[in-house]
């Protein structure tokens, strides 16, 4: 009885073990070493996709939720701490061979990276791929050194420090903004040849030559390189260079331009031969044209430099006065003269753009405040603004009801002259006589223009003098009265 039970139990255990072993065999796959679709990976922000192909078997043993993972080693080829660069969707890959794409992390930089493939259901890992160079060229454009100054000088027995500009000048994208980058310095040996000098962020030069630096992207071609700087050994009296940050000629609408010279221990700047007070730094900011020079103390000798700085502004003018008058129904022809290159004209009336007014001339028919903006559309993109005003010519014979007995010729435009009703003015054959308090006739006319007193020749010595008028119409009707002059 007990023997039978033991045999049955043993048989059950053996069957279960065989079943588990069989299931484990069915749940295993083998992944071949990945085949690279490239020999080196040189990525940047415009391209960063690389393909890898691998085989696995048996495909039928993949679980429904299986994912394939691409792992990348460190720069030395070690998978001690791998980076996952791609993970497929669950169940996405079901047949062999398979091709997957991946992208490099932005801090990738080295010559011996490897990749391998892993699966999740069932779990398996391929052997590593052959080693390959890989760099993500996070900065892949030209940059500046030495503030774009093309020359530098050091005293005999000394040295000159060349440095990468940070942030640089203008649109310069300094590679120093990306801390993991490294650099290679070179000295030119011919028009197309050079020799490696050092691999540091800056370079102490104690040998004359033309130097430049590149971002170190190993065997990948680098478009991240600097300008060339010619370094010379000098004694007192040598010359160096001044560079204008906005170029020369410079565009004043960009603000002040920065003048920069070679590195030294002290400086003195001059404008047109006169020392500029307080201008004792390596740079000097200015918006003015002129001949600038600088004396640079290099520590054991001196050097000088000069630049004839020119502003690129233009001039414009109008053919009319700032204040103009027109009669109703008349117009004023306004013409602009300008030295601007490819000028654009924008005309405004009372701060409203005038549609269609785009030429250098305009026929103004309305009164108001005008302005025209002249834009230079090539080269230095600067602007000029001109303004003028048009008012209606005053009516010399306004329709007034009464003959005034008080005027104030003070130039304020109100009651400056004696303005009388229109039936007595020029064209009505009316005689107008004005006499002072002594009876002396100061005006006698049949063509009165509403303009008395009409100039500065009237000398009113008395305080508020009184004059008398006699108006006689052509039908011999008479009006008499007084006129008081209020100063």
For each residue, the residues with C-beta under 8 A, 3 or more apart:
1: 4 5
2: 5 6
3: 6 7
4: 1 7 8
5: 1 2 8 9
6: 2 3 9 10
7: 3 4 10 11
8: 4 5 11 12
9: 5 6 12 13
10: 6 7 13 14
11: 7 8 14 15
12: 8 9 15 16
13: 9 10 16 17
14: 10 11 17 18
15: 11 12 18 19
16: 12 13 19 20
17: 13 14 20 21
18: 14 15 21 22
19: 15 16 22 23
20: 16 17 23 24
21: 17 18 24 25
22: 18 19 25 26
23: 19 20 26 27
24: 20 21 27 28
25: 21 22 28
26: 22 23 61
27: 23 24 61 63 122
28: 24 25 61 122 124
29: 56 57 58 59 61 62 119 122 124
30: 56 57 124
31: 54 55 56 117 118 119 124 125 126
32: 54 55 56 126 127
33: 54 116 126 127 128 129
34: 52 53 54 70 115 116 117 126 129
35: 52 53 54 129
36: 39 50 52 115 129 130 132
37: 50 51 52 53 99
38: 41 50 51 132
39: 36 132
40: 132 133 134 219 220
41: 38 50 104 108 113 132 133 134 135
42: 133 134 135 137 217 220 221
43: 47 48 50 103 104 108 134 135 136 137
44: 47 48 136 137 138 140
45: 48 138 140
46:
47: 43 44
48: 43 44 45 103 104 136
49: 101 102 103
50: 36 37 38 41 43 101 102 103 104
51: 37 38 99 100 101
52: 34 35 36 37 70 99 100 101 102 115 117 129
53: 34 35 37 97 98 99
54: 31 32 33 34 35 96 97 98 100 117 126
55: 31 32 96 97 98
56: 29 30 31 32 59 62 96 98 117 119 124
57: 29 30 96
58: 29 61
59: 29 56 62 94 95 96
60:
61: 26 27 28 29 58 122
62: 29 56 59 66 93 94 119 121 122
63: 27 66 120 121 122
64: 90 91 121
65: 90 91 120 121
66: 62 63 90 91 93 119 120 121 122
67: 87 88 89 90 92 119 120 121
68: 87 88 92 93 98 100 117 118 119 120
69: 84 86 87 88 117 118 119 120
70: 34 52 84 85 86 87 100 102 115 116 117
71: 79 82 83 84 85 115 116 117 118
72: 82 83 84 85 102 104 105 113 114 115 134
73: 76 77 78 79 82 113 114 115 116 128
74: 77 78 80 81 82 83 110 113
75: 108 109 110 111 112 113
76: 73 110 112
77: 73 74 112 113 114 128 131
78: 73 74 81
79: 71 73 82 114 116 128
80: 74
81: 74 78
82: 71 72 73 74 79 116
83: 71 72 74 105
84: 69 70 71 72 87
85: 70 71 72 102 103 104 105 115
86: 69 70 100 101 102 103
87: 67 68 69 70 84
88: 67 68 69 92 93 100
89: 67 92
90: 64 65 66 67
91: 64 65 66 94
92: 67 68 88 89
93: 62 66 68 88 98 100
94: 59 62 91
95: 59 98
96: 54 55 56 57 59
97: 53 54 55
98: 53 54 55 56 68 93 95
99: 37 51 52 53
100: 51 52 54 68 70 86 88 93
101: 49 50 51 52 86
102: 49 50 52 70 72 85 86 115
103: 43 48 49 50 85 86
104: 41 43 48 50 72 85 108 134 135 136
105: 72 83 85 108 136
106: 136 138
107: 136 180
108: 41 43 75 104 105 113 134 135 136
109: 75 134 135 136 180 181 182 216 217 218
110: 74 75 76 113 133 134 135 218
111: 75 131 133 218 219
112: 75 76 77 131 132 133
113: 41 72 73 74 75 77 108 110 131 132 133 134
114: 72 73 77 79 128 129 130 131 132
115: 34 36 52 70 71 72 73 85 102 128 129
116: 33 34 70 71 73 79 82 125 126 127 128 129
117: 31 34 52 54 56 68 69 70 71 125 126
118: 31 68 69 71 123 124 125 126
119: 29 31 56 62 66 67 68 69 122 123 124 125
120: 63 65 66 67 68 69 123
121: 62 63 64 65 66 67
122: 27 28 29 61 62 63 66 119
123: 118 119 120
124: 28 29 30 31 56 118 119
125: 31 116 117 118 119
126: 31 32 33 34 54 116 117 118
127: 32 33 116
128: 33 73 77 79 114 115 116
129: 33 34 35 36 52 114 115 116 132
130: 36 114
131: 77 111 112 113 114
132: 36 38 39 40 41 112 113 114 129
133: 40 41 42 110 111 112 113 218 219 220
134: 40 41 42 43 72 104 108 109 110 113
135: 41 42 43 104 108 109 110 217 218 220
136: 43 44 48 104 105 106 107 108 109
137: 42 43 44 140 215 217 220 222 223 224
138: 44 45 106 178 181
139: 143 173 174 175 177 178 181 215 224
140: 44 45 137 215 222 223 224
141: 173 223 224
142: 223 224 225 226 227
143: 139 164 165 168 172 173 174 175 224 225 226
144: 147 148 164 165 168 169 172 174 226 227
145: 162 163 164 165 212 213 226 227 229
146: 149 152 162 163 165 227 229 262 263
147: 144 165 169 243 260
148: 144 165 169 227 243 260
149: 146 152 229 240 241 242 243 260 261 262
150: 227 228 229 230 241 243
151: 229 230 231 232 240 241 262
152: 146 149 160 162 205 229 230 231 232 240 262 263
153: 160 231 232 233 234 238 240 262 296 298 303
154: 158 159 160 205 206 231 232 233 234 298
155: 158 233 234 235 298 299 300 301
156: 233 234 235 300 301
157: 300
158: 154 155 206 298 299 300
159: 154 204 205 206
160: 152 153 154 204 205 206 231 262 263
161: 202 203 204 205 263
162: 145 146 152 185 202 203 205 211 213 229 231
163: 145 146 201 202
164: 143 144 145 174 175 176 183 201 202 213 226
165: 143 144 145 146 147 148 168 169 172 174
166: 174 176 177
167: 172 174 177
168: 143 144 165 172 173 174
169: 144 147 148 165 172 245 258
170: 245
171:
172: 143 144 165 167 168 169
173: 139 141 143 168 177
174: 139 143 144 164 165 166 167 168 177
175: 139 143 164 178 181 183 215 224
176: 164 166 179 181 201
177: 139 166 167 173 174
178: 138 139 175 181
179: 176
180: 107 109
181: 109 138 139 175 176 178 215 216
182: 109 199 215 216
183: 164 175 199 200 201 213 214 215 216
184: 196 198 199 213 214 216
185: 162 196 197 198 199 200 203 211 212 213
186: 194 195 196 197 211 212 213 214
187: 194 195 197 207 209 210 211
188: 193 194 209 210 211 212 228
189: 193 194 195
190: 193 194
191:
192:
193: 188 189 190
194: 186 187 188 189 190 212
195: 186 187 189
196: 184 185 186 199
197: 185 186 187 203 211
198: 184 185 203
199: 182 183 184 185 196 216
200: 183 185 203
201: 163 164 176 183
202: 161 162 163 164
203: 161 162 185 197 198 200 211 213
204: 159 160 161
205: 152 154 159 160 161 162 209 211 231
206: 154 158 159 160
207: 187
208: 231 232 233
209: 187 188 205 230 231
210: 187 188 228 229 230 231
211: 162 185 186 187 188 197 203 205 228 229 231
212: 145 185 186 188 194 225 226 227 228 229
213: 145 162 164 183 184 185 186 203 225 226
214: 183 184 186 222 224 225 226
215: 137 139 140 175 181 182 183 222 224 225
216: 109 181 182 183 184 199 222
217: 42 109 135 137 220 221 222 224
218: 109 110 111 133 135
219: 40 111 133
220: 40 42 133 135 137 217
221: 42 217
222: 137 140 214 215 216 217 225
223: 137 140 141 142
224: 137 139 140 141 142 143 175 214 215 217
225: 142 143 212 213 214 215 222
226: 142 143 144 145 164 212 213 214
227: 142 144 145 146 148 150 212
228: 150 188 210 211 212
229: 145 146 149 150 151 152 162 210 211 212
230: 150 151 152 209 210
231: 151 152 153 154 160 162 205 208 209 210 211
232: 151 152 153 154 208 238
233: 153 154 155 156 208
234: 153 154 155 156 238 298 301 303
235: 155 156 238 301
236: 301 302
237: 301 302 303 304
238: 153 232 234 235 301 302 303 304
239: 303 304 305
240: 149 151 152 153 261 262 296 303 304 305
241: 149 150 151 261 262 305
242: 149 259 260 261 292 293 294 305 306 307
243: 147 148 149 150 259 260 261
244: 247 248 250 257 258 259 307 309
245: 169 170 257 258 259 260
246: 250 251 254 257 258
247: 244 250 251 257
248: 244 307 308 309 310
249: 310 311 312 380
250: 244 246 247 254 257 309 310 311 312 380
251: 246 247 254 312 379 380 381 382
252: 255 287 311 312 313 380 382
253: 380 381 382 383
254: 246 250 251 257
255: 252 287
256: 285 286 287
257: 244 245 246 247 250 254 285 286 287 309
258: 169 244 245 246 283 284 285
259: 242 243 244 245 269 283 284 285 286 292 294 307 309
260: 147 148 149 242 243 245 282 283
261: 149 240 241 242 243 264 267 282 283 294 296 305
262: 146 149 151 152 153 160 240 241 296 303 305
263: 146 152 160 161 282
264: 261 267 282 296 297 298 299 303
265: 297 298 299
266: 280 296 297
267: 261 264 279 280 281 282 294 295 296 297
268: 275 279 280 294 295
269: 259 275 276 279 280 284 292 293 294
270: 273 274 275 276 292 293 294 295
271: 274 276 286 288 290 291 292
272: 290 291
273: 270 291 293
274: 270 271
275: 268 269 270 279
276: 269 270 271 279 284
277:
278:
279: 267 268 269 275 276 284
280: 266 267 268 269
281: 267 284
282: 260 261 263 264 267
283: 258 259 260 261
284: 258 259 269 276 279 281 292 294
285: 256 257 258 259
286: 256 257 259 271 292 309
287: 252 255 256 257 311
288: 271 309 311
289: 309 310 311
290: 271 272 308 309
291: 271 272 273 306 307 308 309
292: 242 259 269 270 271 284 286 306 307 309
293: 242 269 270 273 304 305 306 307
294: 242 259 261 267 268 269 270 284 304 305 306
295: 267 268 270 302 303 304
296: 153 240 261 262 264 266 267 302 303 304 305
297: 264 265 266 267 302
298: 153 154 155 158 234 264 265 301 302 303
299: 155 158 264 265
300: 155 156 157 158
301: 155 156 234 235 236 237 238 298
302: 236 237 238 295 296 297 298
303: 153 234 237 238 239 240 262 264 295 296 298
304: 237 238 239 240 293 294 295 296
305: 239 240 241 242 261 262 293 294 296
306: 242 291 292 293 294
307: 242 244 248 259 291 292 293
308: 248 290 291
309: 244 248 250 257 259 286 288 289 290 291 292
310: 248 249 250 289
311: 249 250 252 287 288 289
312: 249 250 251 252 379 380 382
313: 252 380 382
314: 338 339 340 341 374 376 382 384
315: 338 339 384
316: 336 337 338 339 340 374 384 386
317: 336 337 338 386
318: 334 335 336 337 372 386 388
319: 333 334 335 337
320: 324 332 334 388
321: 324 388
322: 387 388 389
323: 388 389 391
324: 320 321 332 388 389 390 391
325: 390 391 392 393 394
326: 330 331 332 364 365 367 390 392 393
327: 330 392 393
328: 392 393
329:
330: 326 327 365
331: 326 363 364 365
332: 320 324 326 363 364 365 390
333: 319 361 362 363 364
334: 318 319 320 361 362 363 364 370 372 388
335: 318 319 360 361
336: 316 317 318 345 360 361 372 374 386
337: 316 317 318 319 360
338: 314 315 316 317 343 360 374 384
339: 314 315 316
340: 314 316 343 374 375 376 384
341: 314 376 377 378 379
342: 376 377 378
343: 338 340 360 374 375 376 377
344: 358 374 375 377
345: 336 357 358 359 360 372 373 374 375
346: 353 357 358 372 373 375
347: 353 354 357 358 362 370 371 372
348: 351 352 353 354 370 371 372 373
349: 352 354 364 366 368 369 370
350: 368 369
351: 348 369 371
352: 348 349
353: 346 347 348
354: 347 348 349 357 362
355:
356:
357: 345 346 347 354 362
358: 344 345 346 347
359: 345 362
360: 335 336 337 338 343 345
361: 333 334 335 336
362: 333 334 347 354 357 359 372
363: 331 332 333 334
364: 326 331 332 333 334 349 370 390
365: 326 330 331 332
366: 349 390
367: 326 390 391 392
368: 349 350 389 390
369: 349 350 351 387 389
370: 334 347 348 349 364 387 388 389 390
371: 347 348 351 385 386 387 388
372: 318 334 336 345 346 347 348 362 385 386
373: 345 346 348 383 384 385
374: 314 316 336 338 340 343 344 345 383 384 385 386
375: 340 343 344 345 346 381 382 383
376: 314 340 341 342 343 379 380 381 382 383
377: 341 342 343 344 381
378: 341 342
379: 251 312 341 376
380: 249 250 251 252 253 312 313 376
381: 251 253 375 376 377
382: 251 252 253 312 313 314 375 376
383: 253 373 374 375 376
384: 314 315 316 338 340 373 374
385: 371 372 373 374
386: 316 317 318 336 371 372 374
387: 322 369 370 371
388: 318 320 321 322 323 324 334 370 371
389: 322 323 324 368 369 370
390: 324 325 326 332 364 366 367 368 370
391: 323 324 325 367
392: 325 326 327 328 367
393: 325 326 327 328
394: 325
395: 398
396: 449 450 451
397: 422 425 426 450
398: 395 419 422 450
399: 421 422
400: 404 419 420 421 422
401: 421
402: 421
403: 420 421 424 469 471 479 481
404: 400 407 415 418 419 420 483
405: 481 482 483 484
406: 415 483 484 486
407: 404 415 416 417 418 483 484 485 486
408: 412 414 415 416 485 486 487
409: 416 417 453 458 485
410: 416 487
411: 416
412: 408 416
413: 416
414: 408
415: 404 406 407 408 419
416: 407 408 409 410 411 412 413
417: 407 409 450 451 452 453 454
418: 404 407 434 450 452 453 469 483
419: 398 400 404 415 450
420: 400 403 404 424 425 432 448 450 471
421: 399 400 401 402 403 424 425
422: 397 398 399 400 425 428
423: 428 430 473
424: 403 420 421 428 430 432 448 471 473 479
425: 397 420 421 422 428 430 448 449 450
426: 397 447 448 449
427: 447
428: 422 423 424 425 473 474
429: 446 473 474
430: 423 424 425 446 448 471 472 473 474
431: 444 445 446 470 471 472
432: 420 424 443 444 445 446 448 469 470 471
433: 441 443 444 469 470 471 472
434: 418 441 442 443 444 452 467 468 469 483
435: 438 439 440 441 442 467 468 469 470
436: 439 440 442 465 467 468
437: 465 466 467 468
438: 435
439: 435 436
440: 435 436
441: 433 434 435 444
442: 434 435 436 467
443: 432 433 434 448 452
444: 431 432 433 434 441
445: 431 432 448
446: 429 430 431 432
447: 426 427
448: 420 424 425 426 430 432 443 445 452
449: 396 425 426 454
450: 396 397 398 417 418 419 420 425
451: 396 417 454
452: 417 418 434 443 448
453: 409 417 418 458 485
454: 417 449 451
455: 458
456:
457:
458: 409 453 455
459:
460: 465 485 487
461: 465
462: 465
463: 487
464: 484 485 486 487
465: 436 437 460 461 462 484 485
466: 437 482 483 484 485
467: 434 435 436 437 442 482 483 484 485
468: 434 435 436 437 480 481 482 483
469: 403 418 432 433 434 435 479 480 481 482 483
470: 431 432 433 435 478 479 480
471: 403 420 424 430 431 432 433 478 479 480
472: 430 431 433 476 477 478
473: 423 424 428 429 430 476 477 478
474: 428 429 430
475:
476: 472 473
477: 472 473
478: 470 471 472 473
479: 403 424 469 470 471
480: 468 469 470 471
481: 403 405 468 469
482: 405 466 467 468 469
483: 404 405 406 407 418 434 466 467 468 469
484: 405 406 407 464 465 466 467
485: 407 408 409 453 460 464 465 466 467
486: 406 407 408 464
487: 408 410 460 463 464
